[in-house]
Amino acid sequence: MNRTVLCGILLALWLGAAGCASEPRQEGGYLDDARITARVKKAIYDEPSLKVTQISVTTEARVVHLSGTVGTRAEVLKAAQVARAVEGVKGVKNDLKLAPPAKGKSAS
């Protein structure tokens, strides 16, 4: 077999394999949702008023779902606000609940 033909075939196979290895660019796909989830978790963690909360974050089709417990109504609203501000978020489903007050303390 001619060396030029062999090099051409190997190059085509290499480029084909590289194309298969690239990540999908589909908007709202699994990888996009995973990135959004990571960004929202970081944004919530970086927000000083939400440091001691128990918030779970999932994303499907760029819609973020917040669940878990927080101490105040202000934290419920702030978590949703922080999530909405993250690039790529299409919507936020906020299912955060208020944690029951600790014994001996009144609700805020």
N, C-alpha and C positions, 0 to 999 in steps of 0.2 A: 504494500500500500504506500502511496506517495506520502512523504512527510508533511506536505502542506495540507493534504486532505485529512490526515490523522490529527493535525493540530486544529483544523477547523471543526472536526467532530468533537474533540476534547473541549474546545472553547464553547461550543454549543451546549454540551452536557453541563459544563461548569456554570454557564449563565442560567440554564434551566434550573439547576439545583439552587442557585442563589435566589432566584425568583420564588421558589417554593419556601425558602427559609424566611423571607421577609414577612413582617407582621401585617395583618389585615388592616386596611385603612377605613374599613366600614364604620361610619359614624353610628354610635350607639351600640356597637358590638361589644363583645365580652371584654376585650382589652381596653377599649375606651371607657367602659363602665368601671373597670378596676382602677384605672388612673383617676377617674373622678372620685371614687370612694377614697382613695389614698389622699387626694388633695383636700377633700372635705374633712377627713379625720385630722389632717395636719392643721387645717384652718381652725377647727374646733379646739384642738390642743393648744394652739398658739393664742387663743382668745383668753385673756386673763380672767374674765368673769365666768368662764366655763371650766376652770381647772379641776374642780373636784366633782365633776358630774359623771354619771354612768350612761354614756350615749353610745348606741350601736348604730353604725352607718352601713347601708347597702345601697347599691345602685342598679337599676334595670332600665335600659333604653334611655339613659341620661336623666332619669328621675330618681332623686335621692330619697331614701326612706330612713327617717330618724326614729329610733325607738329606745326605750330605756327609761331611766328616772333622773329627775333633776330636783333641786331643792325649792325653786321658786318659779312663779309664772314668768318672770322676766327672763329666766334662763331658757324656758321653753321657746319664747319669742326670739331671743338672741341666737340660739342654736340654728333656728330656721333661717334667720337673717344671714348668718355667717355662711350657711350651706348655699343659699341662693346666690351669694356673691362670688362663688367659685366658678372659674371659667369652665364652660361646657355643660353646666347644670341647666336642664330644661325645666325642671320643676322639683318641688320638695313636698313629700308626704310626711307630715309631722305627727307622729304617734307617741311623743314624749309624755310621760306621766309625772305628776308631782309625787315625790317620795313622802310617805307619812312623816309627820314631825316626830322628832326624837322625844322620848318620854320626858316630861317636865318642861317642854318647850311648846310655845304656841306656833301656829302656822303663820308664815309671813305673806 
